[in-house]
Amino acid sequence: METKTAPENRIFNLTASERFTQIRNRSVEICRPLETEDYVVQPVVDVSPPKWHLGHTTWFFETFLLQPHFPDYKVFDEQYNFVFNSYYETIGARVIRTDRGNLSRPSVADVFRYREYVDRHMNDFLDSSFFTPELADLVELGLNHEEQHQELLVTDIKYILGHNPLFPAYTTDQVSEKRTEAPSEMISFPEGVYEIGYEGEGFCFDNELGRHKVYLNDFKISTEPVTNREYLEFMNAGGYEDFRHWHAEGWDWVKMTNAQSPLYWHKVDGVWMNYTFNGLQEIDLSDPVCHISFFEASAFASWKGMRLPTEAEWEVASDHFDWGRRWEWTNSAYLPYPGFKKEAGAVGEYNGKFMINQMVLRGASEATPPDHSRKTYRNFFPTNLKWQFTGIRLAK
């Protein structure tokens, strides 16, 4: 394949090739503690096998960059488009999400060979004159897409191991950040017109664009997220038995699923334990509560005589409190900002098609990759899901 010397392209003070290699290597490092059998498990529809994440992120670079923009590139395997396409209708047929756990082939070894093949050609591409400044944004989207899947990898691995009857530890080396449990205070903000949305020269997703004014009534927001201690008080007070605090759909969900606690909590000999990456351990009461649905977050807020903040309130206030340990549910539906417009082609399917029946999460979590968080980031999930590292911050 012909390659040519390209002018230096730098993203975040690294060459494009250096940054590409750094981020791609991190996905492999996340999977390093796994056994081969762990790569192929899909316990529920929302959790994808780690092998699939590794293949899908590789497919993204092959499909959107190498095939259309690197002359003479030969596709690694024609069948992989069907296997590793996630939701891009523009690109063609794909394995349905519920069947990803049936993919015993390609093997784990095949997927790693696929990554190595694409990475080698991507590095050649990034060092060639075919990598033009016009393609830098697409590469950056691909890298941020990989970082999103790194977070999903961590989340899905925890679900896979946390639902294994043996509760195997992912690692014995991981030490959770411990902080002194600080008293929570309410910060006041006056009514007025504020601006939200991304501004700046760096990368953001299209759903953050369209910085605009919002009018907010005066509000108060907590300086600290809700802890396990506080959430346990809600549980002990019969929070899961009192319909008054739940949305109608949320109460139906409680009865249908027999919900009684956050995900990964287990009562063993009268003691609440939870699955962590170090295995099954006793609940740390000072930790922010984690792995709860929007229904649970909203019910807890109602029980406290408060509410969840809107995403605009959260963003306006975010410079005045620490955030980043949990994705924090807001009371805002995931909708487009004023002036939002989907891009043409497959890239336009990235965010806009999901702007229905989902609620916005703000912040970041311990699973979020370094340098992949900002106060304008708009995460989103359906109201019933709790496998993400989700928590609560109260407002009134």
N, C-alpha and C positions, 0 to 999 in steps of 0.2 A: 504494500500500500504506500502511495506517495505521501510524504509529510514534508512540510516546509517550516522554516523558522518563522515564528509569529512574534509580533511586538509583545512586550510584556503586558499581561493582563493581571491586575491585582484586585483582590476582593478581601477586605478586612486586613490589609497589609501582608497578605500571603499571595503567592501566585495562585492562579486558578487551580493549577494542578496540585499544589501543596494543600490547598483548602479542600479540594475534592478528596484527596487521599486521607486527610485527617478525619473527615466526617465519615467516609466509607469504612475506615478502620474501626471507628467507634461502634458501628452496628455489629461487627464481628466480635469485638470485645464484650459487648453485652451478652452475647450468646456463648461465650467461652465456658462458663460454668455448667452448661447444659450437657446432659447425656444425649446420645443420638435419638433415643426414644422420645425425648422431650420436644424435639423439633417438629413432630408430626401430629401432636394432639390438638384437637379442637373440641373442648368440653361443651361449649354453647355457640350459638350462631354469631354472637358479637365478638368472640375471641378467635383470632386467626392463628394458625400454627406458626411458630417462629420461622420455619423454613419458608413459608409463603411470604412473610415480610421481607426476608432476604432476597427472594426472587423478584418480588414486585418492585422494590426500589431499584433493582438492577434493570428490570424491564423498562422502567421509566426513562433511564438514560439511553438505553438502546433504541427505544421507540421514538422518542422526541428529539434526540440529538444525533446519535450516530447514523441511524438509517437515512434521515433526510438531509444531513449536513456534512457527512464525512464520506467522500467518494470512495467507492470500491469496498465499503464495509460489508462483510458477510455476516448475516444473522447467525447467532449461535445455534438456535434450534427453532424452526418455523412453528412448532407446536406451543412454544412458550408464550406466545401472545394470547392464546386461548387460556393457558393455565394461570398467568400472572397479571392479566388485565383485571383491574378491580371494579370500576364502575363506568369506564369511559365508553359510552355507546358509540361514539364517533370511530373508535378504533376497531370495533367488531365484536364477535361473540366471545364469551368468557365462561369460566367455571362459576356456577352460582355460589354465593357466599357460604351457604350451608354445607357445601361439598368440599370445602378446602381441606378438611381433615381426612378426606378419602384419598388424598394425593400421596400414596406411597411412592409413586414415581412422578416426576424425577426424584432421585434419591437426594439425601442431604449432601453427599459428596458431589453429585451432579450440580446442585445449586451453587456450591462453593466454586466449582469449576466455571460455572456461568459468571459468577461475580468476578473471578480473576480475569476471565476473557474480556468482559466488558470494561473492567477497570483499566486493563492494559491498553485497550483501544481508546478509551476516554482520555487517558493521560497523553497518548499520542495526539489525539484530536485537540486537546487543550494547549498543547505546545506547538500546534501547527497554525498556519495562516488561515485555515478554514474556520478556526474559532475567532469570529469577528466580534467587535464590540456590541453589535446588534444581538448576538446570541448570549451575551453575559447574563442578561436578565433571566433567560430560560435556564441556564445552568444554576443560577442562584435559586430559582424556584425549585429545581430538582434537588438541590442540597437541603433546602428547608423542608421539602417533602420527605426526604430521608430522615431528617431530625424529627419530624412528626411521627414517622414510623418507629424511630428509636424509642420515643415515649410509649407508643403502643406496644412495642416489643416488651418493655419493662412491665407494662400493665398486664399484658397477656401472659407473660411468663409467671407473674405472681398468681394469676387466676389458675393457670394450669397446675402449678405446684401446690397452691393453696387449696385445691380441690382433690388432690391426691390423698387418699386415706392415711398415708404415712407422714403427711405434712413435711416433706423434705425441705431442708434449707437450700436456698439458692446459693448462698455464700455464708461462710463463717467469719468473713472479714469485714462485712458492711457494718458500720456503726452509725446509727441514726443520730442526727443532730439533736442534742439535748439543750433546752433552754429553761431558764428559771420561769416558772409559771407567773406571768405578770398579771396584775389586776387589770381587768378590762374597763376602759372608760369610753364614754360616748363623746365624739367630736361633733361640734355643731357647725353647720354651713348655712349661710343666709340664702333666702330666695333670690333668684336672679337669673341672668342669661349667662350660660357657660358654653365653652366650645369643647367638643370631643372628636375623636378620630385621629388618624395618623397624620403627622407632618414631619418632614425631614427628608434627608437624602438617602437613607439606608433602605433595606428591604422591608416590605410589609406585604401581607396578603391583601387581595383585592377587597375582601370584606371589611377591611379597616379604613379604606379610602373614602373620601368624601367628607373631610372635616367640616363640621357644621355646628350651628348654634342650637342649644337646647335650653328651654326654660325649666328651672327646677324650683319647686316650693322649698321652703326651709326644711332641712332634715338633719338627723343625727346618725352617725355610723360608729360602730365599735372599733376600738383600736386593736383588738385581738380577735382571732377566730375562736369559735366555740370549742371547748376541750372535751376529751372523753369523760372527765368528771361531770361536766355540766350535762352532757348527753345521757349519761347514766342516770342522772337525777330525773330526766324526762322519762326514761324507760321505767324506773322504779315507781314513778308517779302514775303509771298506767297510760303513758302517752300513746302506746300502740293499741289501747283498748277504748280510747275516747274519740269518737267520730267527730266531735266538735272542732277539732284542730286540723282536720284533713279536708282537702278538696274532695268532691264526690268521686272523681276518678281515682284519687289517691286512696280513699277509703276502700273502694273496690279492689285496688291493688293489694292493700294490706290483707283483706280477707282472702283473696285469691292465692296469694303467695305465702300467707301465714307469716308475714314479716314481723320480727321481734327485736331486731338489733342491726347494727351496721354489718356489711359484708365482712366475712372472715372472723367474726366474733363467735366464740363457743363457750358455753358454761360447763366447766369441768369440775366436778366435786364442789359445786357451789361457788366457784371462782371464775370470773370472766377472763378468758384467754383470747388472744387473737393471733392469726397467722401473720408473721412478718417474714422478711427475706432471710432472717436468721432462724426461722422455724416457728413453732407454736410457743408463745410467751404470754405472760400475764399482762393485762392491759396496763399501759402507762397512763395514769389518770391525767397527767399534765400535758400530754400530746394533743394537738388539734384532732378532733374527730375526723375520721376518714372513711371513704367508701360508703357514702350514703346517696340516696336518690334525691331528686328535686322534691318529690312528695314528702320525704322525711325531713328535709331541710325546712320546707315551708311549714310543716306541722310543728316542728320544734320552735320555730320563730313565733307561731301563733300561741303556743303554750307559754312562751315567755312574754306574751303581750306585745310582741314586736313584729317585724316583717323582714324579708330579704331586701337588700338594696336593689335598685334598678342598675343596669349596666352604666348608665350615664352618671348616676350618683357615685358608683364605685370608682369610675375613672377620674372624676373630679376630685374625689377624696384621696386617691391612692398615694399621692405624694406625702400624706400625713400619717401613714401607718406602714408597718412592715407587711409584705405579702410575698408569696412564692412557696409556701410550704404545702398548700392545698389549692386545687382549683376550687373557686368559690362560686356557688350557685347564685345567680341573680334572679330577680323577678321579671326579667325581660325576655320576651320571645325573640328568637333569632330571625331577624328581618333585615332587608337591605337598608343601607344608609341612603339618604337623598342623593340622587344622581348615580347610583350604582348601575354599572353596565357590564354584562358578561362579555368576556373576550370571545372572539370567533374560534371555532374549532374545539378540539378536545380540551385545551387548557381552560376554556370557558366553562367546562363542567366541574371545575375544581371546588368552588364554594357555593355558587348561586343556586344550584339545583337542590341544595339541602335547606333552603330557607323556608321551612314549614315544619310545624309540629316538633320544634326543638327549643330548648331554653339556653340562654347564654351563660357560659362560665367565664369568670375573669381570674387573672393571676397567673399561676404556674404551680408546679409541684416538685417534689423530690425526684420524680421521674422525668422532668423536663430537662432536655440537654442544656449544657452551658451556652449562654448567649442566645438562647432561643425564646426569651421572654421579654415582654414589654407591656406597659400599662394599657396599650390600645388593642392588644391581642384578643380576638373574639373566638374563644372555643365554644363548642355547642354540642349538646347531647339531648336525647329524648328524656322525658321526665321520670321514667321508671328505671333507668340504668344506674348502677352503683359500682361498677368494676373499675371506673376511673378513680384517681386520687382526689376525690371531691370532699369539700368541707363547707362550713357555714361561717358567714360574718353577718351580724345582725344590724338592722337599721330601724329607725322609727321617725 
